[in-house]
Amino acid sequence: MPTMFAAAGVDDLVKTGGSCRVSADVKPRFKPGAKVLVRNINPVSHTRLPQYVRGKRGVIQHDHGVFVFPDTNAVLNGEKPQHVYSVMFSARDLWGAEAPEKDKLYIDLFDDYMDPIP
């Protein structure tokens, strides 16, 4: 199976850090303040989508820019560059009425994980 990154470069990458940010011209799907519904998907391969936000509603807070989509890249199906957003969820929407009313959770999510709520 082909590798995505040469093993000889791993030590340097760990020491210096790395970024999957790319300078691709990709139009953002969302703007800050947009309401979104996180897709309730259960892929059999790699995903960065936490289960506890699947099927939940959130609000876009910030656009971090364009990054390689790890779900496709990890299985050698291409980089599929897309925007990553900071999405705010209320603790009560995630964990129910027992959660503190004022608590919020911010999670960074890729375009492909969300749909707009009109």
ROMI-17857 format. One record per atom (N, C-alpha, C, O, CB): atom name; residue in three letters; x, y, z. Coordinates in pm, whole numbers, m for minus. Each point is the difference from the previous one (the first is absolute). Glycine has a CB too. Layout:
BEGIN
NODE   atome   residu       c1       c2       c3
NODE      CA      Ala        X        Y        Z
...
//
This chain:
BEGIN
NODE   atome   residu       c1       c2       c3
NODE       N      Met       85     m118        0
NODE      CA      Met      m85      118        0
NODE       C      Met       89      124        0
NODE       O      Met       97        5       75
NODE      CB      Met     m282     m129       48
NODE       N      Pro      155      224     m206
NODE      CA      Pro       83      121       m3
NODE       C      Pro      m14       79      130
NODE       O      Pro     m103       m6       67
NODE      CB      Pro       79       16     m316
NODE       N      Thr      129       63      283
NODE      CA      Thr       m5       84      120
NODE       C      Thr      m21      144      m39
NODE       O      Thr       35       41     m110
NODE      CB      Thr      115     m200      232
NODE       N      Met     m207      237      m32
NODE      CA      Met      m27      140      m26
NODE       C      Met      118       88       36
NODE       O      Met       15      111      m52
NODE      CB      Met     m255     m154       93
NODE       N      Phe      325       m7       47
NODE      CA      Phe      110       80       50
NODE       C      Phe      120      m94       19
NODE       O      Phe      m12     m107       58
NODE      CB      Phe     m145      274       56
NODE       N      Ala      270     m125     m163
NODE      CA      Ala      119      m84       11
NODE       C      Ala       39      m20      145
NODE       O      Ala        9       96       76
NODE      CB      Ala       69      m15     m299
NODE       N      Ala      m54     m205      261
NODE      CA      Ala       35      m34      139
NODE       C      Ala      124       75       46
NODE       O      Ala       12       34      118
NODE      CB      Ala     m113     m259     m150
NODE       N      Ala      194      251      m59
NODE      CA      Ala      124       69       36
NODE       C      Ala      m25      143       51
NODE       O      Ala       84       55       70
NODE      CB      Ala       35     m194     m242
NODE       N      Gly     m232      197      138
NODE      CA      Gly      m28      137       42
NODE       C      Gly      m80       12      128
NODE       O      Gly      m25      112       46
NODE      CB      Gly       32      m54     m281
NODE       N      Val      m47     m168      294
NODE      CA      Val      m86        3      118
NODE       C      Val       66       70      119
NODE       O      Val      m64       83       65
NODE      CB      Val      m42     m293     m145
NODE       N      Asp      232      179      109
NODE      CA      Asp       67       63      115
NODE       C      Asp        1      152      m12
NODE       O      Asp      m30       70       97
NODE      CB      Asp      173     m274      m73
NODE       N      Asp     m107      256     m142
NODE      CA      Asp        2      144      m19
NODE       C      Asp     m139       60       12
NODE       O      Asp      m17      109       57
NODE      CB      Asp      216     m133     m204
NODE       N      Leu     m300      m44       95
NODE      CA      Leu     m136       50        8
NODE       C      Leu      m46        9      146
NODE       O      Leu      m62       99       39
NODE      CB      Leu       12     m198     m265
NODE       N      Val       80       m1      304
NODE      CA      Val      m39        0      141
NODE       C      Val       71      113       75
NODE       O      Val      m60       65       86
NODE      CB      Val       22     m315      m96
NODE       N      Lys      164      273      m22
NODE      CA      Lys       78      105       69
NODE       C      Lys      m48      140      m36
NODE       O      Lys       m3       88       85
NODE      CB      Lys      198     m242      m83
NODE       N      Thr     m231      175     m128
NODE      CA      Thr      m32      135      m47
NODE       C      Thr     m149       27      m13
NODE       O      Thr      m41      115      m15
NODE      CB      Thr      254     m119     m104
NODE       N      Gly     m294     m100      124
NODE      CA      Gly     m144       16      m20
NODE       C      Gly      m30        5     m149
NODE       O      Gly       90        7      m82
NODE      CB      Gly     m112      116      301
NODE       N      Gly     m101     m128     m251
NODE      CA      Gly      m40        3     m140
NODE       C      Gly     m142       52      m12
NODE       O      Gly      m74        3       98
NODE      CB      Gly      227     m195     m149
NODE       N      Ser     m189      231      m67
NODE      CA      Ser     m134       52      m23
NODE       C      Ser      m54      m61     m127
NODE       O      Ser       74      m24      m96
NODE      CB      Ser      m20      239      215
NODE       N      Cys     m182     m239     m120
NODE      CA      Cys      m68      m49     m121
NODE       C      Cys      m73      113      m70
NODE       O      Cys      m84      m24      m87
NODE      CB      Cys       59     m202      193
NODE       N      Arg       57      350      m68
NODE      CA      Arg      m59      117      m69
NODE       C      Arg       52        2     m143
NODE       O      Arg      117      m26      m25
NODE      CB      Arg     m133      158      242
NODE       N      Val      m72     m101     m310
NODE      CA      Val       37       11     m141
NODE       C      Val      m48      132      m55
NODE       O      Val      m94       60       53
NODE      CB      Val       85     m310      m79
NODE       N      Ser       72      296      m80
NODE      CA      Ser      m42      127      m60
NODE       C      Ser      m81      m28     m126
NODE       O      Ser       32       49     m108
NODE      CB      Ser      173       67      200
NODE       N      Ala     m311     m194      m76
NODE      CA      Ala      m92      m30     m110
NODE       C      Ala     m111      105        0
NODE       O      Ala      m43       47      105
NODE      CB      Ala       95     m296      m92
NODE       N      Asp      m99      284     m133
NODE      CA      Asp     m108       97      m13
NODE       C      Asp     m134      m74       13
NODE       O      Asp      m58      m45      m99
NODE      CB      Asp      202      196      m51
NODE       N      Val     m191     m162      273
NODE      CA      Val     m125      m71       30
NODE       C      Val      m96       99       65
NODE       O      Val       33       64      100
NODE      CB      Val       88     m288      m73
NODE       N      Lys     m239      235      m84
NODE      CA      Lys     m100       93       53
NODE       C      Lys      m56      m55      132
NODE       O      Lys      m36     m117        7
NODE      CB      Lys      m23      195     m242
NODE       N      Pro       52        6      339
NODE      CA      Pro      m58      m47      126
NODE       C      Pro     m150      m24      m15
NODE       O      Pro      m69       74      m69
NODE      CB      Pro      246       52      197
NODE       N      Arg     m226     m230      m62
NODE      CA      Arg     m144      m29       m2
NODE       C      Arg      m75       81      105
NODE       O      Arg     m120       23      m13
NODE      CB      Arg      171     m253      m69
NODE       N      Phe       20      273      187
NODE      CA      Phe      m65       65      113
NODE       C      Phe       70      129       40
NODE       O      Phe      120       17      m25
NODE      CB      Phe     m195     m241      104
NODE       N      Lys        0      313      m18
NODE      CA      Lys       52      124       56
NODE       C      Lys      m25       m2      151
NODE       O      Lys      m90      m70       46
NODE      CB      Lys       50      197     m264
NODE       N      Pro      118      m50      295
NODE      CA      Pro      m27        8      143
NODE       C      Pro     m146       40       26
NODE       O      Pro      m54       89      m64
NODE      CB      Pro      295      m28      106
NODE       N      Gly     m302     m130       54
NODE      CA      Gly     m140       23       33
NODE       C      Gly      m96      m98      m67
NODE       O      Gly     m116      m10       39
NODE      CB      Gly      175      248      m10
NODE       N      Ala      m11     m310     m131
NODE      CA      Ala      m86      m96      m70
NODE       C      Ala      m33     m117       91
NODE       O      Ala       85      m50       74
NODE      CB      Ala       16      117     m293
NODE       N      Lys     m227     m110      214
NODE      CA      Lys      m44     m116       76
NODE       C      Lys       22     m125      m85
NODE       O      Lys      m30       m2     m120
NODE      CB      Lys     m141      141      248
NODE       N      Val      223     m243      m64
NODE      CA      Val       31     m123      m72
NODE       C      Val      m54     m121       75
NODE       O      Val      m20        3      121
NODE      CB      Val      226      105     m218
NODE       N      Leu     m227     m215       21
NODE      CA      Leu      m35     m129       56
NODE       C      Leu      113      m95      m35
NODE       O      Leu       32      m18     m118
NODE      CB      Leu     m284       61      100
NODE       N      Val      311     m104      118
NODE      CA      Val      109      m93      m23
NODE       C      Val      m59     m131      m53
NODE       O      Val      m97      m52       54
NODE      CB      Val      239      159      129
NODE       N      Arg      m82     m158     m287
NODE      CA      Arg      m48     m124      m61
NODE       C      Arg       17     m117       97
NODE       O      Arg       99       m8       72
NODE      CB      Arg      m42       96     m302
NODE       N      Asn     m154     m176      231
NODE      CA      Asn        7     m119       84
NODE       C      Asn       52     m115      m87
NODE       O      Asn      m76      m84      m48
NODE      CB      Asn     m117      165      197
NODE       N      Ile      324      m81     m166
NODE      CA      Ile       65     m100      m85
NODE       C      Ile       86      m92       86
NODE       O      Ile       47       39      107
NODE      CB      Ile      m48      120     m304
NODE       N      Asn       20     m279      149
NODE      CA      Asn       81      m98       71
NODE       C      Asn       91      m71     m100
NODE       O      Asn      m23     m116      m34
NODE      CB      Asn     m158       85      209
NODE       N      Pro      285      101     m221
NODE      CA      Pro       89      m62     m100
NODE       C      Pro       74     m120       58
NODE       O      Pro       28       m7      120
NODE      CB      Pro       m1      231     m229
NODE       N      Val        4     m319       22
NODE      CA      Val       73     m119       44
NODE       C      Val      150       26        7
NODE       O      Val       75      m80       56
NODE      CB      Val     m252      m64     m157
NODE       N      Ser      221      255       45
NODE      CA      Ser      143       33        2
NODE       C      Ser       21      124       87
NODE       O      Ser      m85       35       81
NODE      CB      Ser      118     m137     m312
NODE       N      His       80      167      212
NODE      CA      His       42      115       81
NODE       C      His     m101      115       m5
NODE       O      His      m56       30     m105
NODE      CB      His      292      m96       63
NODE       N      Thr     m258      130      157
NODE      CA      Thr      m75      125        6
NODE       C      Thr       47       82      119
NODE       O      Thr       49      m54      100
NODE      CB      Thr     m250      m55     m210
NODE       N      Arg      187      241       98
NODE      CA      Arg       30       92      111
NODE       C      Arg     m129       56       59
NODE       O      Arg        3       99       73
NODE      CB      Arg      218      m40     m180
NODE       N      Leu     m333     m122       75
NODE      CA      Leu     m129       48       47
NODE       C      Leu      m39      m71      130
NODE       O      Leu      m29     m119       m1
NODE      CB      Leu      m41      166     m237
NODE       N      Pro       71       26      351
NODE      CA      Pro      m36      m63      127
NODE       C      Pro     m145      m50       m1
NODE       O      Pro      m89       68      m52
NODE      CB      Pro      255       80      168
NODE       N      Gln     m189     m265      m60
NODE      CA      Gln     m135      m57        2
NODE       C      Gln      m99       88       76
NODE       O      Gln     m116        8      m37
NODE      CB      Gln      217     m235       22
NODE       N      Tyr      m56      292      122
NODE      CA      Tyr      m94       74       84
NODE       C      Tyr      m55      127      m65
NODE       O      Tyr      m91       61       56
NODE      CB      Tyr      213     m151      138
NODE       N      Val      m70      132     m311
NODE      CA      Val      m60      114      m69
NODE       C      Val      m79      m42     m124
NODE       O      Val      m62       84      m65
NODE      CB      Val      248       59      150
NODE       N      Arg     m183     m270     m120
NODE      CA      Arg      m73      m48     m118
NODE       C      Arg     m150       17       21
NODE       O      Arg      m55      m41      102
NODE      CB      Arg      239     m124     m153
NODE       N      Gly     m249      228      m48
NODE      CA      Gly     m143       25        8
NODE       C      Gly      m37      120       84
NODE       O      Gly     m118       25       24
NODE      CB      Gly       88     m265      m54
NODE       N      Lys      129      317       76
NODE      CA      Lys      m26      116       87
NODE       C      Lys        9      130      m79
NODE       O      Lys       62        6     m106
NODE      CB      Lys       29     m133      301
NODE       N      Arg     m155      230     m141
NODE      CA      Arg        0      133      m59
NODE       C      Arg      109       86       64
NODE       O      Arg       23       m7      121
NODE      CB      Arg     m270      m11     m169
NODE       N      Gly      312       98      m35
NODE      CA      Gly      103       90       50
NODE       C      Gly       m1      130      m77
NODE       O      Gly      m81       19      m91
NODE      CB      Gly      220     m215      158
NODE       N      Val      m49      287      m28
NODE      CA      Val       11      131      m65
NODE       C      Val      146       23      m36
NODE       O      Val       89      m16       84
NODE      CB      Val     m289      108       45
NODE       N      Ile      224      m55     m254
NODE      CA      Ile      136       30      m47
NODE       C      Ile       51      124       72
NODE       O      Ile      m67      104        2
NODE      CB      Ile       19     m208     m229
NODE       N      Gln      167       93      285
NODE      CA      Gln       62      112       70
NODE       C      Gln      115       62      m79
NODE       O      Gln       18      122        0
NODE      CB      Gln      m84     m228      215
NODE       N      His      145       20     m283
NODE      CA      His      121       48      m66
NODE       C      His       39      m96     m112
NODE       O      His      m16     m121       13
NODE      CB      His       93      231      202
NODE       N      Asp      m26      m55     m323
NODE      CA      Asp       53      m80     m112
NODE       C      Asp      153       m1       14
NODE       O      Asp       64      105       m6
NODE      CB      Asp     m262      m44     m148
NODE       N      His      256     m180      173
NODE      CA      His      144      m13       17
NODE       C      His       77       m5     m131
NODE       O      His      123        9        0
NODE      CB      His     m170     m128      211
NODE       N      Gly      m22      106     m324
NODE      CA      Gly       67      m11     m129
NODE       C      Gly      m15     m139      m58
NODE       O      Gly      m82      m80       45
NODE      CB      Gly      245      255       27
NODE       N      Val      m81     m203     m174
NODE      CA      Val      m13     m124      m77
NODE       C      Val      108     m100       41
NODE       O      Val      117       34       12
NODE      CB      Val     m216       95     m204
NODE       N      Phe       55     m253      212
NODE      CA      Phe       89     m108       44
NODE       C      Phe      m30     m127      m78
NODE       O      Phe     m108      m15      m58
NODE      CB      Phe      123      117      287
NODE       N      Val       81     m193     m231
NODE      CA      Val      m19     m133      m56
NODE       C      Val     m106      m72       82
NODE       O      Val        4        3      123
NODE      CB      Val      237      m13     m207
NODE       N      Phe     m336      m55       17
NODE      CA      Phe     m106      m74       68
NODE       C      Phe       54     m137       40
NODE       O      Phe       25      m84      m87
NODE      CB      Phe     m206      207      m43
NODE       N      Pro      201     m148      259
NODE      CA      Pro       66     m124       43
NODE       C      Pro      m79     m127      m30
NODE       O      Pro       59     m107      m16
NODE      CB      Pro       46      241      193
NODE       N      Asp     m236     m124     m187
NODE      CA      Asp      m82     m119      m23
NODE       C      Asp       32      m65     m136
NODE       O      Asp        5     m122      m11
NODE      CB      Asp     m185      222      154
NODE       N      Thr      200      m17     m244
NODE      CA      Thr       35      m55     m132
NODE       C      Thr      150      m23      m12
NODE       O      Thr       43      m99      m60
NODE      CB      Thr     m241      216      m39
NODE       N      Asn      278      m29      155
NODE      CA      Asn      144      m10      m12
NODE       C      Asn       55     m125       70
NODE       O      Asn       94      m63      m49
NODE      CB      Asn      m83      312       36
NODE       N      Ala      m70     m285      127
NODE      CA      Ala       49     m115       77
NODE       C      Ala      m18     m132      m73
NODE       O      Ala       73      m96       26
NODE      CB      Ala     m127      221      179
NODE       N      Val      m42     m131     m297
NODE      CA      Val      m25     m124      m75
NODE       C      Val       44       13     m146
NODE       O      Val      m44      m75      m87
NODE      CB      Val     m148       24      240
NODE       N      Leu      281      150     m176
NODE      CA      Leu       61       23     m132
NODE       C      Leu     m102       31     m109
NODE       O      Leu       16      m41     m115
NODE      CB      Leu      165     m112      183
NODE       N      Asn     m287      227      m31
NODE      CA      Asn     m101       45      m97
NODE       C      Asn       12      148      m31
NODE       O      Asn      m98       61      m44
NODE      CB      Asn      m54     m240      126
NODE       N      Gly      268      238      m60
NODE      CA      Gly       23      140      m35
NODE       C      Gly      m12       93      118
NODE       O      Gly      m54      m34      105
NODE      CB      Gly      m30      m17     m329
NODE       N      Glu      138      171      204
NODE      CA      Glu        3      100      107
NODE       C      Glu     m134       68       24
NODE       O      Glu      m28       39      113
NODE      CB      Glu      265       m4     m169
NODE       N      Lys     m320      m19      m46
NODE      CA      Lys     m132       63        8
NODE       C      Lys        2      123       90
NODE       O      Lys      m70        2      102
NODE      CB      Lys      m36     m226     m140
NODE       N      Pro      184      328        4
NODE      CA      Pro       12      119       84
NODE       C      Pro     m134       64       30
NODE       O      Pro      m86       11      m88
NODE      CB      Pro      312       27       m8
NODE       N      Gln     m245        6      220
NODE      CA      Gln     m124       66       39
NODE       C      Gln       22       82      127
NODE       O      Gln       99      m16       71
NODE      CB      Gln     m233     m169     m176
NODE       N      His       39      273      130
NODE      CA      His        9       88      117
NODE       C      His      m24      m77      129
NODE       O      His      m73      m99        4
NODE      CB      His       m3      291     m145
NODE       N      Val      141     m141      247
NODE      CA      Val      m20      m51      135
NODE       C      Val      m54      118       82
NODE       O      Val       52      111       m6
NODE      CB      Val      136     m287      m14
NODE       N      Tyr     m293      149       96
NODE      CA      Tyr      m67      104       78
NODE       C      Tyr       m1      m35      148
NODE       O      Tyr       m6     m117       38
NODE      CB      Tyr     m136      172     m237
NODE       N      Ser      147       48      281
NODE      CA      Ser      m27      m16      142
NODE       C      Ser     m152        9       14
NODE       O      Ser      m62       99      m39
NODE      CB      Ser      289        1      113
NODE       N      Val     m287     m206      m18
NODE      CA      Val     m145       m7       14
NODE       C      Val      m35       m5      148
NODE       O      Val       57      m78       76
NODE      CB      Val      m81      m42     m300
NODE       N      Met      m71      206      264
NODE      CA      Met      m42        6      139
NODE       C      Met     m126      m84       21
NODE       O      Met      m95        6      m78
NODE      CB      Met      195      225      100
NODE       N      Phe      m97     m310       85
NODE      CA      Phe     m115      m80       41
NODE       C      Phe      m32       35      145
NODE       O      Phe       90       23       80
NODE      CB      Phe      m30     m211     m241
NODE       N      Ser     m188      192      193
NODE      CA      Ser      m34       19      142
NODE       C      Ser       15     m136       69
NODE       O      Ser      m30     m104      m58
NODE      CB      Ser     m132      298        7
NODE       N      Ala      207     m190      175
NODE      CA      Ala       18     m124       76
NODE       C      Ala     m133      m73       15
NODE       O      Ala       m3     m123       m1
NODE      CB      Ala      197      225      125
NODE       N      Arg     m301      m29     m110
NODE      CA      Arg     m132      m64       14
NODE       C      Arg      m43      m70     m127
NODE       O      Arg      m65     m105        6
NODE      CB      Arg        4      279      160
NODE       N      Asp       95     m117     m282
NODE      CA      Asp      m34      m67     m127
NODE       C      Asp       76     m131      m14
NODE       O      Asp      m49      m96      m60
NODE      CB      Asp        4      319      m46
NODE       N      Leu      165     m227      163
NODE      CA      Leu       81     m121      m11
NODE       C      Leu      m33     m103      107
NODE       O      Leu       m6     m120      m29
NODE      CB      Leu      185      258      m71
NODE       N      Trp     m199      m94      225
NODE      CA      Trp       m9      m92      112
NODE       C      Trp     m129        8       81
NODE       O      Trp      m14      m69      101
NODE      CB      Trp      256       83      m92
NODE       N      Gly     m337       70      m54
NODE      CA      Gly     m130        4       65
NODE       C      Gly      m13      106      107
NODE       O      Gly       92       78       25
NODE      CB      Gly     m106     m315      m72
NODE       N      Ala     m104      239      109
NODE      CA      Ala      m38      104       96
NODE       C      Ala       86        2      125
NODE       O      Ala        3      100       71
NODE      CB      Ala     m232     m121     m156
NODE       N      Glu      299      m86      114
NODE      CA      Glu       87       m5      119
NODE       C      Glu      129       82      m19
NODE       O      Glu       65       37       98
NODE      CB      Glu     m158     m264      m47
NODE       N      Ala      129      254     m175
NODE      CA      Ala      122       79      m27
NODE       C      Ala      m23      146       39
NODE       O      Ala     m112       49      m10
NODE      CB      Ala      175     m206     m179
NODE       N      Pro       42      226      232
NODE      CA      Pro      m15      142       37
NODE       C      Pro      m52       83     m119
NODE       O      Pro       47      m14     m113
NODE      CB      Pro      140      m12      280
NODE       N      Glu     m282      110     m137
NODE      CA      Glu      m68       78     m105
NODE       C      Glu       93       90      m80
NODE       O      Glu      m19       17     m121
NODE      CB      Glu     m181      m23      264
NODE       N      Lys      300       64      m78
NODE      CA      Lys       87       96      m69
NODE       C      Lys      122      m63      m67
NODE       O      Lys       71       69      m73
NODE      CB      Lys     m146       97      238
NODE       N      Asp      100     m293     m144
NODE      CA      Asp      120      m64      m55
NODE       C      Asp      m12      m22     m150
NODE       O      Asp     m107      m35      m51
NODE      CB      Asp      145      m75      270
NODE       N      Lys       72      131     m287
NODE      CA      Lys        9      m19     m145
NODE       C      Lys      122      m86      m31
NODE       O      Lys       95       m4       77
NODE      CB      Lys     m207      227     m120
NODE       N      Leu      107     m291      m69
NODE      CA      Leu      113      m81      m47
NODE       C      Leu       30       44     m142
NODE       O      Leu      m91       12      m82
NODE      CB      Leu       30     m210      232
NODE       N      Tyr      188      221     m179
NODE      CA      Tyr       44       39     m134
NODE       C      Tyr       81     m113      m59
NODE       O      Tyr       96      m48       60
NODE      CB      Tyr      m95      293        4
NODE       N      Ile      m40     m288     m184
NODE      CA      Ile       69     m110      m68
NODE       C      Ile       31       43     m142
NODE       O      Ile      m84       63      m66
NODE      CB      Ile      m32     m236      209
NODE       N      Asp      235      140     m191
NODE      CA      Asp       37       29     m138
NODE       C      Asp      m49     m113      m89
NODE       O      Asp       31     m117       21
NODE      CB      Asp      172      248       55
NODE       N      Leu     m282      m92     m179
NODE      CA      Leu      m61      m98      m90
NODE       C      Leu       22       38     m146
NODE       O      Leu        3      118      m34
NODE      CB      Leu     m174     m170      209
NODE       N      Phe      186      m48     m258
NODE      CA      Phe       14       18     m145
NODE       C      Phe     m135       22      m66
NODE       O      Phe     m104      m40       53
NODE      CB      Phe      309     m104      m48
NODE       N      Asp     m204      210     m124
NODE      CA      Asp     m120       22      m80
NODE       C      Asp      m84     m125      m15
NODE       O      Asp     m122        3       20
NODE      CB      Asp      245      175     m141
NODE       N      Asp      m60     m289       85
NODE      CA      Asp      m74     m123      m30
NODE       C      Asp      m75      m59      118
NODE       O      Asp      m80      m92      m18
NODE      CB      Asp      250       50     m153
NODE       N      Tyr     m146       92      290
NODE      CA      Tyr      m68      m53      118
NODE       C      Tyr     m131       71       30
NODE       O      Tyr      m73      m42       90
NODE      CB      Tyr      295      m18       m1
NODE       N      Met     m254      167     m164
NODE      CA      Met     m114       83       37
NODE       C      Met      m89       35     m119
NODE       O      Met       42       m1     m115
NODE      CB      Met       96       93      300
NODE       N      Asp     m263      m61     m152
NODE      CA      Asp      m96       52      m96
NODE       C      Asp      m57      129       57
NODE       O      Asp      m12       15      121
NODE      CB      Asp      m44     m247     m208
NODE       N      Pro       19      327       m2
NODE      CA      Pro      m59      125       50
NODE       C      Pro     m142      m23       53
NODE       O      Pro      m73      m86      m48
NODE      CB      Pro      212      214     m117
NODE       N      Ile     m174      m50      264
NODE      CA      Ile     m139        4       48
NODE       C      Ile      m58      133      m50
NODE       O      Ile       48      107       37
NODE      CB      Ile        0     m254      173
NODE       N      Pro     m152      139     m294
NODE      CA      Pro      m58      126      m53
NODE       C      Pro      m63       87      106
NODE       O      Pro      m52      107      m30
NODE      CB      Pro       10     m226     m180
//
